């Protein structure tokens, strides 16, 4: 009996403590779950960023959906400067970018970088009306104004691109060939592209009892505008083609040979798809109209005859493997 009297207040105290603990847990703010993705192995590591997020947002468990924080290196920065900062993007459950920022790595202080990223996440969420312990508002589908100013979101075209691949022209003088090109960005979306054929094209024409022959090699130059659209890059603009020809004859009475230059003007369009940060596959179409070019003339039975006249129109289709040399 005395033991039962002694245990009653102890049991009451334990039950009271349990109920108070449940009430405290029920009143505690619900932690926020943000899934983390990154292609950065260190500085900051994913563990450091997760720890910084837990300190500010609560100790939530990651989920397959919901809010996602991605961070990585800035692909548009010069390679020597990429390790000096990270670019972070916060995405809401509807897939809209809430904020995108470039965060300096604080002279190698990875913990400070992780804390700065967590602070940006918290500040961005609070602008949407979120406070710790309250549910997040429904996504509006409108990205935060800061997202448009982030370097990762600027659709920059590469400064220097080198390409090589097969091409085919609509005339025998151009024919099937191997094309080499280099393209440099001058300012904004405007670029200058220079290219040339590795092999010589050839053409021939029967002239009486003989044959007139011509070999040709061409080069192109084009001021282009380049526009990045998602994983693709579209280019277009005017273009020039300059061909250098050498003509000769077989079994003609007067024999002889001669050289000429042919200039054609037109337009070029193309599209490039990214295979990796450095490699791309591009397709191009170009059309030209001859504006300047001398004629080959032979004496055929006392009559001056034009032979191997350059085709007035020329089309070239190409497929190239491109390497982004800079940045």
Buried (B, 14 or more C-beta within 10 A) or exposed (E): EEEEEEEEEEEEEEEEEEEEEEEEEEEEEEBBBBBBEBEBEEBBBBEBBBBBBBEBBBEBEEEEEBBBBBBBBBBBBEEEEBBBBBBBBBBBEEEBBBBBBBBEBBEEBBBBBBBBBBEBBBEBBEEBEBEBEEEBEEBEEEBBEBBEEBBBBEEBBBBBBBBBBEBBBBBBBBBEBEBBBBBBBEEEBEBBBEBBBEEBBEBBBEBEEBBBBBBBBBBBBBBBEBEBEEEEBBBBBEBBBBBBBBBBBEEBEEEEEBEBEBBBBBBBBBBBEBEEEEEBBBBBBBBBEBEEBEBBEBEBEEEEBEBBEBBEEBBBEBBBEBBBBEB
